[in-house]
Amino acid sequence: MCWEKIFDIAKNLEVSKDVIKYQKKFIDKNEIMYENGHVLISDNGVDLIKKKIKKSKYNDSFEKYTRLKLKSIEDELKLIGESITHTQTDLGLLEQIRQELNEDFSFLVLSEGRYHCMGRLALEICKIK
């Protein structure tokens, strides 16, 4: 009798390890063995899992469509992530500009009908007057 690890079964069946772990609950305990911290399933157990996973109404075109759709969603999420990163960078630059402008003009104050020029650019503006 040949035994396979959950990882290998999942890879061969192109499903997640969680799917195999879930299906493992429904096979006979004699079809399961533990060795060096790994769960091993017999060939008979693997065949039972395959039958439960591949239903008659489940076909390869559905799987292909689902995989393509998931890939498309992953690509869109990647683009959204990149867009968010660029937006955060842009917001950081805008905040830096806003802070610099606040420093430059923070002391251009209207008091008693006159501007009091105390900031860098404010002093330059007052010199122009």
VMD Tcl script that builds the backbone (N, CA, C; Angstrom):
set m [mol new atoms 387]
animate dup $m
set s [atomselect $m all]
$s set {name element resname resid chain x y z} {
  {N N MET 1 A 0.853 -1.184 0.000}
  {CA C MET 1 A 0.000 0.000 0.000}
  {C C MET 1 A 0.892 1.239 0.000}
  {N N CYS 2 A 0.536 2.212 -0.803}
  {CA C CYS 2 A 1.301 3.449 -0.933}
  {C C CYS 2 A 0.602 4.549 -0.129}
  {N N TRP 3 A 1.396 5.386 0.508}
  {CA C TRP 3 A 0.856 6.469 1.346}
  {C C TRP 3 A 1.331 7.811 0.815}
  {N N GLU 4 A 0.463 8.820 0.874}
  {CA C GLU 4 A 0.809 10.167 0.376}
  {C C GLU 4 A 0.539 11.211 1.452}
  {N N LYS 5 A 1.354 12.252 1.428}
  {CA C LYS 5 A 1.146 13.379 2.338}
  {C C LYS 5 A -0.024 14.232 1.836}
  {N N ILE 6 A -0.652 14.933 2.771}
  {CA C ILE 6 A -1.774 15.821 2.427}
  {C C ILE 6 A -1.333 16.863 1.388}
  {N N PHE 7 A -0.141 17.410 1.575}
  {CA C PHE 7 A 0.373 18.427 0.641}
  {C C PHE 7 A 0.434 17.865 -0.780}
  {N N ASP 8 A 0.972 16.653 -0.916}
  {CA C ASP 8 A 1.119 16.047 -2.243}
  {C C ASP 8 A -0.237 15.735 -2.870}
  {N N ILE 9 A -1.173 15.255 -2.041}
  {CA C ILE 9 A -2.516 14.954 -2.551}
  {C C ILE 9 A -3.166 16.237 -3.054}
  {N N ALA 10 A -3.079 17.290 -2.247}
  {CA C ALA 10 A -3.676 18.571 -2.630}
  {C C ALA 10 A -3.055 19.093 -3.925}
  {N N LYS 11 A -1.746 18.973 -4.030}
  {CA C LYS 11 A -1.055 19.441 -5.239}
  {C C LYS 11 A -1.497 18.648 -6.462}
  {N N ASN 12 A -1.575 17.334 -6.328}
  {CA C ASN 12 A -1.979 16.480 -7.462}
  {C C ASN 12 A -3.426 16.729 -7.877}
  {N N LEU 13 A -4.291 16.974 -6.896}
  {CA C LEU 13 A -5.710 17.198 -7.208}
  {C C LEU 13 A -6.011 18.675 -7.501}
  {N N GLU 14 A -4.986 19.521 -7.354}
  {CA C GLU 14 A -5.109 20.969 -7.579}
  {C C GLU 14 A -6.206 21.583 -6.718}
  {N N VAL 15 A -6.161 21.223 -5.435}
  {CA C VAL 15 A -7.058 21.816 -4.443}
  {C C VAL 15 A -6.209 22.250 -3.255}
  {N N SER 16 A -6.818 22.943 -2.316}
  {CA C SER 16 A -6.066 23.378 -1.145}
  {C C SER 16 A -5.897 22.231 -0.156}
  {N N LYS 17 A -4.915 22.378 0.728}
  {CA C LYS 17 A -4.715 21.377 1.776}
  {C C LYS 17 A -5.937 21.317 2.690}
  {N N ASP 18 A -6.601 22.451 2.874}
  {CA C ASP 18 A -7.797 22.488 3.724}
  {C C ASP 18 A -8.898 21.582 3.176}
  {N N VAL 19 A -9.035 21.524 1.855}
  {CA C VAL 19 A -10.035 20.646 1.241}
  {C C VAL 19 A -9.717 19.191 1.592}
  {N N ILE 20 A -8.446 18.828 1.494}
  {CA C ILE 20 A -8.042 17.451 1.803}
  {C C ILE 20 A -8.245 17.168 3.293}
  {N N LYS 21 A -7.876 18.122 4.145}
  {CA C LYS 21 A -8.066 17.941 5.594}
  {C C LYS 21 A -9.543 17.753 5.921}
  {N N TYR 22 A -10.392 18.504 5.266}
  {CA C TYR 22 A -11.831 18.379 5.491}
  {C C TYR 22 A -12.317 17.000 5.043}
  {N N GLN 23 A -11.914 16.565 3.867}
  {CA C GLN 23 A -12.349 15.278 3.339}
  {C C GLN 23 A -11.784 14.104 4.146}
  {N N LYS 24 A -10.646 14.334 4.780}
  {CA C LYS 24 A -10.004 13.293 5.600}
  {C C LYS 24 A -10.942 12.827 6.715}
  {N N LYS 25 A -11.799 13.723 7.184}
  {CA C LYS 25 A -12.727 13.390 8.274}
  {C C LYS 25 A -13.697 12.283 7.881}
  {N N PHE 26 A -13.937 12.106 6.592}
  {CA C PHE 26 A -14.959 11.184 6.117}
  {C C PHE 26 A -14.416 9.833 5.650}
  {N N ILE 27 A -13.112 9.647 5.723}
  {CA C ILE 27 A -12.554 8.357 5.313}
  {C C ILE 27 A -12.218 7.525 6.551}
  {N N ASP 28 A -12.141 6.242 6.357}
  {CA C ASP 28 A -11.878 5.305 7.448}
  {C C ASP 28 A -10.519 5.599 8.090}
  {N N LYS 29 A -10.471 5.462 9.392}
  {CA C LYS 29 A -9.228 5.747 10.129}
  {C C LYS 29 A -8.087 4.824 9.718}
  {N N ASN 30 A -8.418 3.648 9.172}
  {CA C ASN 30 A -7.378 2.717 8.706}
  {C C ASN 30 A -6.675 3.238 7.454}
  {N N GLU 31 A -7.266 4.222 6.814}
  {CA C GLU 31 A -6.687 4.803 5.597}
  {C C GLU 31 A -5.775 5.992 5.918}
  {N N ILE 32 A -5.617 6.266 7.226}
  {CA C ILE 32 A -4.819 7.423 7.661}
  {C C ILE 32 A -3.696 6.938 8.564}
  {N N MET 33 A -2.509 7.521 8.363}
  {CA C MET 33 A -1.353 7.161 9.179}
  {C C MET 33 A -0.591 8.452 9.511}
  {N N TYR 34 A 0.032 8.477 10.671}
  {CA C TYR 34 A 0.823 9.628 11.099}
  {C C TYR 34 A 2.284 9.203 11.197}
  {N N GLU 35 A 3.151 10.003 10.574}
  {CA C GLU 35 A 4.572 9.667 10.584}
  {C C GLU 35 A 5.399 10.951 10.589}
  {N N ASN 36 A 6.255 11.086 11.570}
  {CA C ASN 36 A 7.141 12.263 11.704}
  {C C ASN 36 A 6.372 13.582 11.618}
  {N N GLY 37 A 5.225 13.637 12.240}
  {CA C GLY 37 A 4.430 14.863 12.257}
  {C C GLY 37 A 3.632 15.102 10.986}
  {N N HIS 38 A 3.682 14.184 10.047}
  {CA C HIS 38 A 2.942 14.321 8.795}
  {C C HIS 38 A 1.755 13.364 8.787}
  {N N VAL 39 A 0.668 13.822 8.175}
  {CA C VAL 39 A -0.493 12.963 7.980}
  {C C VAL 39 A -0.353 12.315 6.614}
  {N N LEU 40 A -0.444 10.998 6.602}
  {CA C LEU 40 A -0.346 10.245 5.355}
  {C C LEU 40 A -1.676 9.546 5.104}
  {N N ILE 41 A -2.075 9.507 3.855}
  {CA C ILE 41 A -3.338 8.873 3.472}
  {C C ILE 41 A -3.034 7.802 2.436}
  {N N SER 42 A -3.683 6.665 2.604}
  {CA C SER 42 A -3.448 5.532 1.694}
  {C C SER 42 A -4.032 5.815 0.316}
  {N N ASP 43 A -3.635 4.963 -0.652}
  {CA C ASP 43 A -4.175 5.090 -2.009}
  {C C ASP 43 A -5.696 4.970 -2.013}
  {N N ASN 44 A -6.211 4.033 -1.218}
  {CA C ASN 44 A -7.672 3.871 -1.134}
  {C C ASN 44 A -8.325 5.149 -0.592}
  {N N GLY 45 A -7.706 5.728 0.425}
  {CA C GLY 45 A -8.225 6.976 0.992}
  {C C GLY 45 A -8.205 8.110 -0.018}
  {N N VAL 46 A -7.117 8.165 -0.798}
  {CA C VAL 46 A -7.001 9.190 -1.842}
  {C C VAL 46 A -8.100 9.008 -2.875}
  {N N ASP 47 A -8.364 7.753 -3.265}
  {CA C ASP 47 A -9.430 7.489 -4.236}
  {C C ASP 47 A -10.792 7.933 -3.704}
  {N N LEU 48 A -11.054 7.679 -2.418}
  {CA C LEU 48 A -12.319 8.120 -1.816}
  {C C LEU 48 A -12.438 9.641 -1.825}
  {N N ILE 49 A -11.334 10.303 -1.518}
  {CA C ILE 49 A -11.328 11.773 -1.528}
  {C C ILE 49 A -11.582 12.282 -2.943}
  {N N LYS 50 A -10.928 11.681 -3.933}
  {CA C LYS 50 A -11.122 12.095 -5.331}
  {C C LYS 50 A -12.594 11.985 -5.728}
  {N N LYS 51 A -13.228 10.884 -5.344}
  {CA C LYS 51 A -14.635 10.688 -5.700}
  {C C LYS 51 A -15.525 11.753 -5.063}
  {N N LYS 52 A -15.204 12.131 -3.836}
  {CA C LYS 52 A -16.035 13.128 -3.153}
  {C C LYS 52 A -15.805 14.528 -3.722}
  {N N ILE 53 A -14.595 14.788 -4.135}
  {CA C ILE 53 A -14.284 16.120 -4.666}
  {C C ILE 53 A -14.846 16.295 -6.068}
  {N N LYS 54 A -14.680 15.298 -6.918}
  {CA C LYS 54 A -15.126 15.377 -8.311}
  {C C LYS 54 A -16.554 14.846 -8.422}
  {N N LYS 55 A -17.516 15.716 -8.280}
  {CA C LYS 55 A -18.921 15.340 -8.439}
  {C C LYS 55 A -19.236 15.206 -9.922}
  {N N SER 56 A -20.310 14.520 -10.232}
  {CA C SER 56 A -20.660 14.303 -11.641}
  {C C SER 56 A -20.982 15.619 -12.347}
  {N N LYS 57 A -21.601 16.567 -11.620}
  {CA C LYS 57 A -21.930 17.832 -12.266}
  {C C LYS 57 A -20.759 18.824 -12.262}
  {N N TYR 58 A -19.680 18.436 -11.634}
  {CA C TYR 58 A -18.475 19.264 -11.592}
  {C C TYR 58 A -17.627 18.892 -12.787}
  {N N ASN 59 A -17.348 19.861 -13.635}
  {CA C ASN 59 A -16.565 19.526 -14.825}
  {C C ASN 59 A -15.325 20.397 -14.940}
  {N N ASP 60 A -14.441 20.001 -15.828}
  {CA C ASP 60 A -13.168 20.699 -15.993}
  {C C ASP 60 A -13.343 22.133 -16.481}
  {N N SER 61 A -14.360 22.393 -17.292}
  {CA C SER 61 A -14.546 23.758 -17.794}
  {C C SER 61 A -14.918 24.698 -16.640}
  {N N PHE 62 A -15.695 24.193 -15.685}
  {CA C PHE 62 A -16.024 25.012 -14.509}
  {C C PHE 62 A -14.756 25.337 -13.733}
  {N N GLU 63 A -13.906 24.329 -13.543}
  {CA C GLU 63 A -12.657 24.542 -12.810}
  {C C GLU 63 A -11.770 25.544 -13.554}
  {N N LYS 64 A -11.682 25.391 -14.865}
  {CA C LYS 64 A -10.866 26.309 -15.670}
  {C C LYS 64 A -11.410 27.732 -15.564}
  {N N TYR 65 A -12.729 27.878 -15.685}
  {CA C TYR 65 A -13.359 29.194 -15.560}
  {C C TYR 65 A -13.073 29.793 -14.186}
  {N N THR 66 A -13.220 28.973 -13.142}
  {CA C THR 66 A -13.009 29.458 -11.780}
  {C C THR 66 A -11.569 29.903 -11.575}
  {N N ARG 67 A -10.630 29.118 -12.065}
  {CA C ARG 67 A -9.216 29.485 -11.933}
  {C C ARG 67 A -8.904 30.779 -12.696}
  {N N LEU 68 A -9.442 30.932 -13.889}
  {CA C LEU 68 A -9.233 32.160 -14.662}
  {C C LEU 68 A -9.831 33.368 -13.945}
  {N N LYS 69 A -11.032 33.171 -13.387}
  {CA C LYS 69 A -11.694 34.257 -12.664}
  {C C LYS 69 A -10.887 34.647 -11.432}
  {N N LEU 70 A -10.390 33.658 -10.693}
  {CA C LEU 70 A -9.565 33.944 -9.515}
  {C C LEU 70 A -8.289 34.681 -9.902}
  {N N LYS 71 A -7.674 34.267 -10.999}
  {CA C LYS 71 A -6.463 34.942 -11.482}
  {C C LYS 71 A -6.775 36.392 -11.833}
  {N N SER 72 A -7.910 36.614 -12.479}
  {CA C SER 72 A -8.327 37.963 -12.839}
  {C C SER 72 A -8.532 38.817 -11.589}
  {N N ILE 73 A -9.169 38.247 -10.591}
  {CA C ILE 73 A -9.401 38.970 -9.332}
  {C C ILE 73 A -8.072 39.277 -8.647}
  {N N GLU 74 A -7.153 38.312 -8.629}
  {CA C GLU 74 A -5.837 38.543 -8.036}
  {C C GLU 74 A -5.114 39.680 -8.754}
  {N N ASP 75 A -5.175 39.698 -10.080}
  {CA C ASP 75 A -4.528 40.759 -10.857}
  {C C ASP 75 A -5.147 42.126 -10.540}
  {N N GLU 76 A -6.472 42.160 -10.445}
  {CA C GLU 76 A -7.147 43.418 -10.109}
  {C C GLU 76 A -6.759 43.891 -8.710}
  {N N LEU 77 A -6.689 42.974 -7.757}
  {CA C LEU 77 A -6.288 43.336 -6.396}
  {C C LEU 77 A -4.857 43.863 -6.365}
  {N N LYS 78 A -3.999 43.263 -7.182}
  {CA C LYS 78 A -2.615 43.734 -7.257}
  {C C LYS 78 A -2.577 45.173 -7.781}
  {N N LEU 79 A -3.351 45.453 -8.839}
  {CA C LEU 79 A -3.404 46.804 -9.392}
  {C C LEU 79 A -3.974 47.798 -8.369}
  {N N ILE 80 A -5.004 47.374 -7.655}
  {CA C ILE 80 A -5.588 48.241 -6.627}
  {C C ILE 80 A -4.554 48.527 -5.547}
  {N N GLY 81 A -3.816 47.501 -5.143}
  {CA C GLY 81 A -2.763 47.691 -4.138}
  {C C GLY 81 A -1.709 48.676 -4.604}
  {N N GLU 82 A -1.299 48.550 -5.865}
  {CA C GLU 82 A -0.312 49.473 -6.418}
  {C C GLU 82 A -0.882 50.893 -6.472}
  {N N SER 83 A -2.145 51.005 -6.847}
  {CA C SER 83 A -2.794 52.312 -6.903}
  {C C SER 83 A -2.851 52.949 -5.523}
  {N N ILE 84 A -3.159 52.149 -4.521}
  {CA C ILE 84 A -3.208 52.659 -3.148}
  {C C ILE 84 A -1.828 53.142 -2.719}
  {N N THR 85 A -0.805 52.378 -3.074}
  {CA C THR 85 A 0.562 52.776 -2.730}
  {C C THR 85 A 0.906 54.117 -3.374}
  {N N HIS 86 A 0.565 54.276 -4.661}
  {CA C HIS 86 A 0.839 55.540 -5.352}
  {C C HIS 86 A 0.035 56.678 -4.725}
  {N N THR 87 A -1.207 56.410 -4.385}
  {CA C THR 87 A -2.050 57.431 -3.768}
  {C C THR 87 A -1.473 57.851 -2.429}
  {N N GLN 88 A -1.007 56.893 -1.636}
  {CA C GLN 88 A -0.412 57.222 -0.347}
  {C C GLN 88 A 0.846 58.067 -0.532}
  {N N THR 89 A 1.636 57.730 -1.549}
  {CA C THR 89 A 2.835 58.518 -1.844}
  {C C THR 89 A 2.442 59.938 -2.238}
  {N N ASP 90 A 1.437 60.055 -3.119}
  {CA C ASP 90 A 0.966 61.372 -3.541}
  {C C ASP 90 A 0.436 62.176 -2.363}
  {N N LEU 91 A -0.320 61.516 -1.488}
  {CA C LEU 91 A -0.842 62.204 -0.302}
  {C C LEU 91 A 0.292 62.666 0.603}
  {N N GLY 92 A 1.326 61.847 0.704}
  {CA C GLY 92 A 2.491 62.231 1.505}
  {C C GLY 92 A 3.160 63.476 0.946}
  {N N LEU 93 A 3.297 63.520 -0.382}
  {CA C LEU 93 A 3.898 64.688 -1.018}
  {C C LEU 93 A 3.028 65.931 -0.836}
  {N N LEU 94 A 1.722 65.750 -0.993}
  {CA C LEU 94 A 0.806 66.881 -0.798}
  {C C LEU 94 A 0.862 67.394 0.639}
  {N N GLU 95 A 0.955 66.489 1.590}
  {CA C GLU 95 A 1.049 66.898 2.995}
  {C C GLU 95 A 2.342 67.665 3.240}
  {N N GLN 96 A 3.428 67.205 2.622}
  {CA C GLN 96 A 4.710 67.900 2.754}
  {C C GLN 96 A 4.616 69.320 2.175}
  {N N ILE 97 A 3.997 69.452 1.020}
  {CA C ILE 97 A 3.822 70.775 0.398}
  {C C ILE 97 A 2.956 71.662 1.282}
  {N N ARG 98 A 1.861 71.083 1.823}
  {CA C ARG 98 A 0.977 71.849 2.701}
  {C C ARG 98 A 1.740 72.352 3.927}
  {N N GLN 99 A 2.578 71.506 4.517}
  {CA C GLN 99 A 3.344 71.914 5.685}
  {C C GLN 99 A 4.330 73.034 5.340}
  {N N GLU 100 A 4.978 72.897 4.177}
  {CA C GLU 100 A 5.916 73.933 3.755}
  {C C GLU 100 A 5.190 75.258 3.529}
  {N N LEU 101 A 4.011 75.199 2.897}
  {CA C LEU 101 A 3.241 76.423 2.678}
  {C C LEU 101 A 2.788 77.028 3.997}
  {N N ASN 102 A 2.403 76.168 4.930}
  {CA C ASN 102 A 2.015 76.682 6.246}
  {C C ASN 102 A 3.175 77.400 6.918}
  {N N GLU 103 A 4.375 76.825 6.806}
  {CA C GLU 103 A 5.553 77.458 7.391}
  {C C GLU 103 A 5.843 78.794 6.702}
  {N N ASP 104 A 5.724 78.797 5.375}
  {CA C ASP 104 A 6.061 79.991 4.611}
  {C C ASP 104 A 5.075 81.133 4.860}
  {N N PHE 105 A 3.799 80.822 4.985}
  {CA C PHE 105 A 2.787 81.864 5.085}
  {C C PHE 105 A 2.161 81.990 6.461}
  {N N SER 106 A 2.635 81.229 7.406}
  {CA C SER 106 A 1.989 81.228 8.707}
  {C C SER 106 A 2.109 82.574 9.424}
  {N N PHE 107 A 3.076 83.387 9.045}
  {CA C PHE 107 A 3.262 84.645 9.747}
  {C C PHE 107 A 2.838 85.859 8.934}
  {N N LEU 108 A 2.126 85.609 7.860}
  {CA C LEU 108 A 1.543 86.704 7.097}
  {C C LEU 108 A 0.169 86.943 7.716}
  {N N VAL 109 A 0.126 87.853 8.678}
  {CA C VAL 109 A -1.064 88.031 9.506}
  {C C VAL 109 A -1.645 89.415 9.274}
  {N N LEU 110 A -2.941 89.471 9.119}
  {CA C LEU 110 A -3.630 90.746 8.983}
  {C C LEU 110 A -3.989 91.228 10.383}
  {N N SER 111 A -3.428 92.354 10.748}
  {CA C SER 111 A -3.711 92.912 12.064}
  {C C SER 111 A -3.814 94.421 11.919}
  {N N GLU 112 A -4.901 94.981 12.417}
  {CA C GLU 112 A -5.148 96.420 12.359}
  {C C GLU 112 A -5.044 96.942 10.934}
  {N N GLY 113 A -5.579 96.156 9.993}
  {CA C GLY 113 A -5.618 96.593 8.611}
  {C C GLY 113 A -4.291 96.493 7.889}
  {N N ARG 114 A -3.276 95.946 8.509}
  {CA C ARG 114 A -1.948 95.824 7.883}
  {C C ARG 114 A -1.472 94.377 7.968}
  {N N TYR 115 A -0.684 93.984 6.990}
  {CA C TYR 115 A -0.081 92.660 7.026}
  {C C TYR 115 A 1.227 92.743 7.794}
  {N N HIS 116 A 1.396 91.853 8.700}
  {CA C HIS 116 A 2.664 91.746 9.425}
  {C C HIS 116 A 3.411 90.571 8.821}
  {N N CYS 117 A 4.555 90.846 8.226}
  {CA C CYS 117 A 5.284 89.853 7.447}
  {C C CYS 117 A 6.371 89.207 8.287}
  {N N MET 118 A 6.185 87.919 8.581}
  {CA C MET 118 A 7.167 87.248 9.418}
  {C C MET 118 A 7.621 85.894 8.860}
  {N N GLY 119 A 6.966 85.335 7.857}
  {CA C GLY 119 A 7.388 84.057 7.291}
  {C C GLY 119 A 8.352 84.270 6.146}
  {N N ARG 120 A 9.019 83.221 5.682}
  {CA C ARG 120 A 9.990 83.346 4.589}
  {C C ARG 120 A 9.376 84.008 3.367}
  {N N LEU 121 A 8.358 83.377 2.794}
  {CA C LEU 121 A 7.740 83.937 1.587}
  {C C LEU 121 A 6.950 85.196 1.931}
  {N N ALA 122 A 6.393 85.226 3.126}
  {CA C ALA 122 A 5.625 86.414 3.518}
  {C C ALA 122 A 6.543 87.622 3.544}
  {N N LEU 123 A 7.751 87.460 4.022}
  {CA C LEU 123 A 8.699 88.581 4.035}
  {C C LEU 123 A 9.037 89.002 2.606}
  {N N GLU 124 A 9.215 88.050 1.720}
  {CA C GLU 124 A 9.492 88.380 0.316}
  {C C GLU 124 A 8.326 89.110 -0.320}
  {N N ILE 125 A 7.115 88.694 -0.010}
  {CA C ILE 125 A 5.922 89.363 -0.554}
  {C C ILE 125 A 5.853 90.788 -0.031}
  {N N CYS 126 A 6.140 90.959 1.235}
  {CA C CYS 126 A 6.092 92.309 1.827}
  {C C CYS 126 A 7.151 93.215 1.215}
  {N N LYS 127 A 8.293 92.662 0.855}
  {CA C LYS 127 A 9.356 93.451 0.230}
  {C C LYS 127 A 8.897 93.964 -1.132}
  {N N ILE 128 A 8.074 93.166 -1.821}
  {CA C ILE 128 A 7.599 93.550 -3.145}
  {C C ILE 128 A 6.697 94.757 -3.029}
  {N N LYS 129 A 5.903 94.844 -1.987}
  {CA C LYS 129 A 4.957 95.948 -1.817}
  {C C LYS 129 A 5.644 97.245 -1.756}
}
mol reanalyze $m
mol bondsrecalc $m
mol representation Tube
mol addrep $m
